Amino acid sequence: SLTKFLAILVAVIPVSIFIFILVRLVKLFDNYENGVIFAVQNAIIYKQLGISLVILAFADAVYSSLLSTVVSFQSKKTFLIIDFGINEVIYILAGVVIYLISLIMLEGYKINNELENTV
Protein backbone atom coordinates (compact mmCIF):
# COMPACT_ATOMS: atom_id res chain seq x y z
CA SER A 1 0.00 0.00 0.00
CA LEU A 2 0.97 3.64 -0.32
CA THR A 3 1.34 4.07 3.43
CA LYS A 4 3.86 1.24 3.72
CA PHE A 5 5.85 2.53 0.76
CA LEU A 6 5.98 6.06 2.19
CA ALA A 7 6.94 4.70 5.62
CA ILE A 8 9.84 2.77 4.07
CA LEU A 9 10.88 5.83 2.12
CA VAL A 10 10.88 7.94 5.30
CA ALA A 11 12.88 5.25 7.15
CA VAL A 12 15.64 5.51 4.55
CA ILE A 13 16.56 9.00 5.79
CA PRO A 14 18.23 8.14 9.14
CA VAL A 15 19.41 4.74 7.90
CA SER A 16 21.34 6.28 5.01
CA ILE A 17 23.09 8.72 7.35
CA PHE A 18 23.96 5.88 9.72
CA ILE A 19 25.39 3.82 6.83
CA PHE A 20 27.49 6.82 5.77
CA ILE A 21 28.85 7.05 9.34
CA LEU A 22 29.73 3.35 9.33
CA VAL A 23 31.51 3.61 5.96
CA ARG A 24 33.58 6.57 7.19
CA LEU A 25 34.47 4.67 10.39
CA VAL A 26 35.69 1.72 8.31
CA LYS A 27 37.92 4.09 6.31
CA LEU A 28 39.25 5.66 9.51
CA PHE A 29 40.11 2.26 11.00
CA ASP A 30 41.76 1.22 7.72
CA ASN A 31 43.96 4.29 7.97
CA TYR A 32 44.87 3.45 11.56
CA GLU A 33 45.62 -0.14 10.58
CA ASN A 34 48.00 1.14 7.89
CA GLY A 35 49.78 3.40 10.38
CA VAL A 36 48.21 6.62 9.09
CA ILE A 37 47.46 8.47 12.31
CA PHE A 38 48.02 12.23 12.08
CA ALA A 39 46.88 12.78 8.51
CA VAL A 40 44.65 15.35 6.89
CA GLN A 41 42.37 12.61 5.60
CA ASN A 42 41.74 11.40 9.17
CA ALA A 43 40.91 14.93 10.29
CA ILE A 44 38.47 15.20 7.38
CA ILE A 45 36.87 11.88 8.34
CA TYR A 46 36.46 13.04 11.95
CA LYS A 47 34.92 16.29 10.70
CA GLN A 48 32.51 14.32 8.48
CA LEU A 49 31.59 12.05 11.40
CA GLY A 50 30.90 14.99 13.69
CA ILE A 51 28.76 16.81 11.15
CA SER A 52 26.96 13.56 10.27
CA LEU A 53 25.99 12.97 13.90
CA VAL A 54 24.51 16.46 14.15
CA ILE A 55 22.63 15.89 10.89
CA LEU A 56 21.48 12.49 12.22
CA ALA A 57 19.97 14.20 15.26
CA PHE A 58 17.81 16.45 13.10
CA ALA A 59 17.09 13.69 10.59
CA ASP A 60 15.88 11.49 13.43
CA ALA A 61 13.51 14.24 14.60
CA VAL A 62 12.28 14.77 11.02
CA TYR A 63 11.91 11.00 10.61
CA SER A 64 9.62 10.78 13.65
CA SER A 65 7.54 13.71 12.43
CA LEU A 66 7.22 12.39 8.89
CA LEU A 67 6.46 8.86 10.05
CA SER A 68 3.62 10.05 12.30
CA THR A 69 2.19 11.98 9.37
CA VAL A 70 2.54 9.05 6.95
CA VAL A 71 0.97 6.54 9.34
CA SER A 72 -2.03 8.78 10.00
CA PHE A 73 -2.23 9.91 6.35
CA GLN A 74 -5.18 7.76 5.30
CA SER A 75 -7.27 8.41 8.40
CA LYS A 76 -9.58 11.39 8.66
CA LYS A 77 -7.26 13.07 11.15
CA THR A 78 -3.61 13.50 10.19
CA PHE A 79 -1.19 13.83 13.09
CA LEU A 80 2.15 15.57 13.23
CA ILE A 81 4.31 14.61 16.18
CA ILE A 82 7.56 16.47 16.72
CA ASP A 83 9.94 14.32 18.71
CA PHE A 84 13.23 15.80 19.86
CA GLY A 85 14.51 13.90 22.87
CA ILE A 86 17.60 12.89 24.76
CA ASN A 87 18.90 10.72 21.89
CA GLU A 88 19.03 13.72 19.59
CA VAL A 89 20.81 15.78 22.25
CA ILE A 90 23.37 13.00 22.67
CA TYR A 91 23.91 12.85 18.89
CA ILE A 92 24.51 16.60 18.80
CA LEU A 93 26.90 16.57 21.76
CA ALA A 94 28.82 13.60 20.37
CA GLY A 95 28.95 15.30 16.97
CA VAL A 96 30.38 18.48 18.46
CA VAL A 97 32.99 16.53 20.43
CA ILE A 98 34.02 14.54 17.35
CA TYR A 99 34.18 17.75 15.30
CA LEU A 100 36.53 19.20 17.93
CA ILE A 101 38.64 16.05 17.68
CA SER A 102 38.94 16.75 13.94
CA LEU A 103 40.44 20.14 14.75
CA ILE A 104 42.87 18.53 17.19
CA MET A 105 43.83 15.91 14.58
CA LEU A 106 44.51 18.68 12.06
CA GLU A 107 46.81 20.43 14.54
CA GLY A 108 48.50 17.09 15.23
CA TYR A 109 49.09 16.72 11.49
CA LYS A 110 50.66 20.17 11.30
CA ILE A 111 52.94 19.49 14.28
CA ASN A 112 53.89 16.06 12.91
CA ASN A 113 54.61 17.59 9.50
CA GLU A 114 56.81 20.29 11.06
CA LEU A 115 58.77 17.67 13.02
CA GLU A 116 59.34 15.56 9.91
CA ASN A 117 60.62 18.58 7.97
CA THR A 118 62.93 19.78 10.76
CA VAL A 119 66.54 18.84 10.21
Salt bridges, closest charged atoms under 4 A:
GLU107 OE2 - LYS110 NZ 3.55
